Amino acid sequence: MSGQGTYDHLDDHYRRYAALPDDERVAWIKADRWIGFDQLEQQLRV
């Protein structure tokens, strides 16, 4: 990745992913994720 830096603009939790090699970072970006929302989770339990 060009322009390596401290990634101060990113949340602390995600900085480690920004420093990954390109192929690993792209794989992480493309990975499926569940973004939980309380209201949605309540509806799914019905």
Rosetta blueprint (number, residue, H / E / L):
1 M L
2 S L
3 G L
4 Q L
5 G L
6 T L
7 Y L
8 D L
9 H L
10 L L
11 D L
12 D H
13 H H
14 Y H
15 R H
16 R H
17 Y H
18 A H
19 A L
20 L L
21 P L
22 D H
23 D H
24 E H
25 R H
26 V H
27 A H
28 W H
29 I H
30 K H
31 A L
32 D L
33 R L
34 W L
35 I L
36 G L
37 F L
38 D H
39 Q H
40 L H
41 E H
42 Q H
43 Q H
44 L H
45 R H
46 V L
